[in-house]
Amino acid sequence: MCPLPELSDEQRAEALAKAKEAREVRANVKHRLKMGLLTFDELLAEADTVENVGKLKALAALESMPGLGKVKARRLMAEIGIADNRRLRGLGDTQRRRLSEHFAQDSASGA
């Protein structure tokens, strides 16, 4: 195992600020999903362009969707064949399509 690199105070402060910004971006995305301000297709588009959104775990995003909790999110991921540790940017085309179809059906049946 490699030893951790020695960081200057300035480098450490930069790393902490960068980590804080990443947490804030991901928290904001989950909040917008939960409130219905962001659709799943919009989330996928944002994940392609915003690095911190792309690094959000798919499970965390699904758990934030209205009507899905921890159990239903895991069940949906298993049904589609998505690993628990997969991030949004790492989803394949088929996985993205099936998730989009799932949420399109939900919104069509809920409307």
Accessible surface in RSA format (square Angstrom, percent):
REM  Atomic radii and reference values for relative SASA: ProtOr
REM  Chains: A
REM  Algorithm: Lee & Richards
REM  Probe-radius: 1.40
REM  Slices: 20
REM RES _ NUM      All-atoms   Total-Side   Main-Chain    Non-polar    All polar
REM                ABS   REL    ABS   REL    ABS   REL    ABS   REL    ABS   REL
RES MET A   1   242.34 125.5 154.72 102.4  87.62 208.6 132.21 112.4 110.13 145.9
RES CYS A   2   112.89  85.4  93.68 104.5  19.21  45.1  28.41  72.0  84.48  91.1
RES PRO A   3   124.45  90.7 101.34  92.4  23.11  84.0 113.27  93.5  11.18  69.5
RES LEU A   4   159.54  88.8 144.09 103.1  15.45  38.8 144.44 101.4  15.10  40.6
RES PRO A   5   100.32  73.1  79.78  72.7  20.54  74.7  90.52  74.7   9.80  60.9
RES GLU A   6   168.09  96.5 141.73 107.2  26.35  62.7  66.40 128.4 101.69  83.0
RES LEU A   7    67.66  37.7  54.73  39.2  12.93  32.5  56.18  39.5  11.48  30.9
RES SER A   8    59.37  50.2  45.24  60.4  14.13  32.6  52.05 110.8   7.32  10.3
RES ASP A   9   120.51  84.4 110.19 109.7  10.33  24.4  39.05  91.9  81.47  81.2
RES GLU A  10   126.53  72.6 118.07  89.3   8.46  20.1  44.28  85.6  82.25  67.2
RES GLN A  11    92.87  51.9  88.67  64.8   4.19  10.0  26.32  56.0  66.55  50.5
RES ARG A  12   116.06  48.7 116.06  59.2   0.00   0.0  46.82  64.0  69.24  42.0
RES ALA A  13    58.02  53.3  50.03  77.2   7.99  18.2  53.73  75.7   4.29  11.4
RES GLU A  14   108.18  62.1  99.33  75.1   8.85  21.1  43.80  84.7  64.38  52.6
RES ALA A  15    52.36  48.1  40.68  62.8  11.68  26.6  47.91  67.5   4.45  11.8
RES LEU A  16   118.45  66.0 114.79  82.1   3.66   9.2 115.57  81.2   2.88   7.8
RES ALA A  17    62.57  57.5  50.72  78.3  11.84  26.9  57.27  80.7   5.29  14.0
RES LYS A  18   152.12  74.2 147.61  90.6   4.51  10.7  94.41  85.0  57.71  61.5
RES ALA A  19    41.56  38.2  33.85  52.2   7.72  17.6  40.71  57.3   0.85   2.3
RES LYS A  20   117.14  57.1 117.14  71.9   0.00   0.0  60.58  54.5  56.56  60.2
RES GLU A  21    99.03  56.9  97.77  74.0   1.25   3.0  27.63  53.4  71.39  58.3
RES ALA A  22    12.66  11.6  12.66  19.5   0.00   0.0  12.66  17.8   0.00   0.0
RES ARG A  23   136.20  57.2 131.59  67.1   4.61  11.0  63.43  86.7  72.78  44.1
RES GLU A  24    96.45  55.4  88.22  66.7   8.23  19.6  44.74  86.5  51.72  42.2
RES VAL A  25    41.67  27.4  37.68  34.1   3.99   9.6  41.40  36.0   0.27   0.7
RES ARG A  26    64.14  26.9  64.14  32.7   0.00   0.0   9.36  12.8  54.78  33.2
RES ALA A  27    56.31  51.8  49.69  76.7   6.62  15.1  51.30  72.2   5.01  13.3
RES ASN A  28    79.52  54.8  73.45  71.0   6.07  14.6  20.55  49.5  58.97  57.0
RES VAL A  29     1.43   0.9   1.43   1.3   0.00   0.0   1.43   1.2   0.00   0.0
RES LYS A  30    73.14  35.7  72.81  44.7   0.34   0.8  24.60  22.1  48.54  51.7
RES HIS A  31   100.22  54.8  95.16  66.1   5.06  12.9  61.04  62.9  39.18  45.6
RES ARG A  32    62.97  26.4  62.97  32.1   0.00   0.0  25.48  34.8  37.49  22.7
RES LEU A  33     0.00   0.0   0.00   0.0   0.00   0.0   0.00   0.0   0.00   0.0
RES LYS A  34   112.74  55.0 100.94  61.9  11.80  28.1  67.11  60.4  45.63  48.6
RES MET A  35   108.53  56.2  79.10  52.4  29.42  70.1  50.79  43.2  57.74  76.5
RES GLY A  36    51.00  62.9   0.00   N/A  51.00  62.9  21.09  57.9  29.90  67.0
RES LEU A  37   126.33  70.4  95.58  68.4  30.75  77.3 101.16  71.0  25.17  67.7
RES LEU A  38    12.17   6.8   8.10   5.8   4.07  10.2   8.34   5.9   3.82  10.3
RES THR A  39    75.62  53.8  70.52  71.5   5.10  12.2  72.70  97.6   2.92   4.4
RES PHE A  40     5.02   2.5   2.15   1.3   2.87   7.5   2.15   1.3   2.87   8.2
RES ASP A  41    83.21  58.3  75.91  75.6   7.30  17.3  32.48  76.4  50.73  50.6
RES GLU A  42    87.43  50.2  81.27  61.5   6.16  14.7  37.08  71.7  50.35  41.1
RES LEU A  43     0.00   0.0   0.00   0.0   0.00   0.0   0.00   0.0   0.00   0.0
RES LEU A  44    11.53   6.4  11.53   8.2   0.00   0.0  11.53   8.1   0.00   0.0
RES ALA A  45    60.29  55.4  51.14  78.9   9.15  20.8  58.01  81.7   2.29   6.1
RES GLU A  46    40.13  23.0  35.71  27.0   4.43  10.5  18.78  36.3  21.35  17.4
RES ALA A  47     0.00   0.0   0.00   0.0   0.00   0.0   0.00   0.0   0.00   0.0
RES ASP A  48    81.47  57.1  56.42  56.2  25.04  59.2  23.15  54.5  58.31  58.2
RES THR A  49   111.61  79.4  76.82  77.9  34.79  82.9  72.76  97.7  38.85  58.7
RES VAL A  50    58.16  38.3  55.07  49.9   3.09   7.4  58.16  50.5   0.00   0.0
RES GLU A  51    94.57  54.3  88.84  67.2   5.73  13.6  27.94  54.0  66.63  54.4
RES ASN A  52    33.50  23.1  32.83  31.7   0.67   1.6   0.00   0.0  33.50  32.4
RES VAL A  53     0.27   0.2   0.24   0.2   0.03   0.1   0.27   0.2   0.00   0.0
RES GLY A  54     0.73   0.9   0.00   N/A   0.73   0.9   0.26   0.7   0.47   1.0
RES LYS A  55    95.48  46.6  94.59  58.0   0.90   2.1  54.22  48.8  41.27  44.0
RES LEU A  56     7.22   4.0   6.52   4.7   0.70   1.8   7.22   5.1   0.00   0.0
RES LYS A  57    81.51  39.8  79.86  49.0   1.65   3.9  39.74  35.8  41.77  44.5
RES ALA A  58     0.59   0.5   0.54   0.8   0.05   0.1   0.59   0.8   0.00   0.0
RES LEU A  59    19.12  10.6  19.12  13.7   0.00   0.0  19.12  13.4   0.00   0.0
RES ALA A  60    24.26  22.3  21.43  33.1   2.83   6.4  23.40  33.0   0.85   2.3
RES ALA A  61     0.09   0.1   0.09   0.1   0.00   0.0   0.09   0.1   0.00   0.0
RES LEU A  62     0.46   0.3   0.46   0.3   0.00   0.0   0.46   0.3   0.00   0.0
RES GLU A  63    38.90  22.3  30.82  23.3   8.08  19.2  10.77  20.8  28.13  23.0
RES SER A  64     7.67   6.5   6.36   8.5   1.31   3.0   0.82   1.7   6.85   9.6
RES MET A  65    17.44   9.0  14.44   9.6   3.00   7.1  14.44  12.3   3.00   4.0
RES PRO A  66    80.19  58.4  53.95  49.2  26.24  95.4  62.52  51.6  17.67 109.8
RES GLY A  67    68.49  84.5   0.00   N/A  68.49  84.5  45.98 126.2  22.51  50.4
RES LEU A  68    22.67  12.6  12.41   8.9  10.27  25.8  13.69   9.6   8.99  24.2
RES GLY A  69    36.70  45.3   0.00   N/A  36.70  45.3  32.34  88.7   4.36   9.8
RES LYS A  70   143.12  69.8 137.69  84.5   5.43  12.9  98.28  88.5  44.84  47.8
RES VAL A  71   100.05  65.8  95.35  86.3   4.70  11.3  97.73  84.9   2.33   6.3
RES LYS A  72   114.89  56.0 111.62  68.5   3.26   7.8  63.77  57.4  51.12  54.4
RES ALA A  73     0.00   0.0   0.00   0.0   0.00   0.0   0.00   0.0   0.00   0.0
RES ARG A  74   113.31  47.6 109.34  55.7   3.97   9.4  45.57  62.3  67.74  41.1
RES ARG A  75   146.82  61.6 139.61  71.2   7.21  17.2  65.30  89.2  81.53  49.4
RES LEU A  76    10.40   5.8   7.92   5.7   2.48   6.2   9.91   7.0   0.49   1.3
RES MET A  77     0.63   0.3   0.63   0.4   0.00   0.0   0.63   0.5   0.00   0.0
RES ALA A  78    78.81  72.5  50.56  78.0  28.24  64.2  59.39  83.6  19.42  51.4
RES GLU A  79   119.27  68.5  90.36  68.4  28.91  68.8  40.31  78.0  78.96  64.5
RES ILE A  80    18.09  10.3   3.46   2.6  14.63  35.3   3.76   2.7  14.32  38.9
RES GLY A  81    52.15  64.3   0.00   N/A  52.15  64.3  33.04  90.7  19.11  42.8
RES ILE A  82     7.93   4.5   0.00   0.0   7.93  19.1   0.91   0.7   7.02  19.1
RES ALA A  83    50.84  46.7  35.55  54.9  15.29  34.8  46.47  65.4   4.37  11.6
RES ASP A  84    77.77  54.5  69.47  69.1   8.30  19.6  26.13  61.5  51.65  51.5
RES ASN A  85   104.99  72.4  93.77  90.6  11.21  27.0  26.55  63.9  78.44  75.8
RES ARG A  86    97.68  41.0  94.56  48.2   3.12   7.4   5.73   7.8  91.95  55.7
RES ARG A  87   106.49  44.7 104.55  53.3   1.94   4.6  29.11  39.8  77.38  46.9
RES LEU A  88     0.40   0.2   0.40   0.3   0.00   0.0   0.40   0.3   0.00   0.0
RES ARG A  89   107.53  45.2  90.65  46.2  16.88  40.2  56.49  77.2  51.05  30.9
RES GLY A  90    38.63  47.6   0.00   N/A  38.63  47.6  24.45  67.1  14.17  31.7
RES LEU A  91    11.07   6.2   0.00   0.0  11.07  27.8   0.00   0.0  11.07  29.8
RES GLY A  92    34.64  42.7   0.00   N/A  34.64  42.7  33.69  92.5   0.96   2.1
RES ASP A  93   126.65  88.7 114.61 114.1  12.03  28.5  38.57  90.8  88.08  87.8
RES THR A  94    77.71  55.3  75.37  76.4   2.34   5.6  42.41  57.0  35.30  53.4
RES GLN A  95    34.83  19.5  34.83  25.5   0.00   0.0  11.29  24.0  23.54  17.9
RES ARG A  96    40.43  17.0  40.26  20.5   0.17   0.4  20.76  28.4  19.67  11.9
RES ARG A  97   123.91  52.0 117.30  59.8   6.60  15.7  63.86  87.3  60.05  36.4
RES ARG A  98    86.41  36.3  82.40  42.0   4.00   9.5  15.57  21.3  70.83  42.9
RES LEU A  99     0.14   0.1   0.14   0.1   0.00   0.0   0.14   0.1   0.00   0.0
RES SER A 100    26.38  22.3  23.45  31.3   2.93   6.8  18.87  40.2   7.52  10.5
RES GLU A 101    79.66  45.7  76.59  57.9   3.07   7.3  36.56  70.7  43.10  35.2
RES HIS A 102    49.37  27.0  46.32  32.2   3.04   7.8  35.79  36.9  13.58  15.8
RES PHE A 103    23.90  12.0  19.04  11.8   4.86  12.6  19.40  11.8   4.50  12.9
RES ALA A 104    57.55  52.9  47.07  72.6  10.49  23.9  53.58  75.4   3.98  10.5
RES GLN A 105   124.56  69.7 117.70  86.0   6.85  16.3  42.57  90.6  81.99  62.2
RES ASP A 106    71.45  50.1  63.99  63.7   7.46  17.6  22.55  53.1  48.90  48.8
RES SER A 107    74.06  62.6  59.24  79.1  14.83  34.2  53.29 113.5  20.77  29.1
RES ALA A 108    76.02  69.9  49.74  76.8  26.28  59.8  59.07  83.2  16.95  44.9
RES SER A 109    98.43  83.2  59.19  79.0  39.24  90.4  54.85 116.8  43.59  61.1
RES GLY A 110    69.65  85.9   0.00   N/A  69.65  85.9  35.51  97.4  34.14  76.5
RES ALA A 111   119.81 110.2  51.47  79.4  68.35 155.5  87.96 123.9  31.85  84.4
END  Absolute sums over single chains surface
CHAIN  1 A     7576.3       6267.0       1309.3       4206.9       3369.4
END  Absolute sums over all chains
TOTAL          7576.3       6267.0       1309.3       4206.9       3369.4
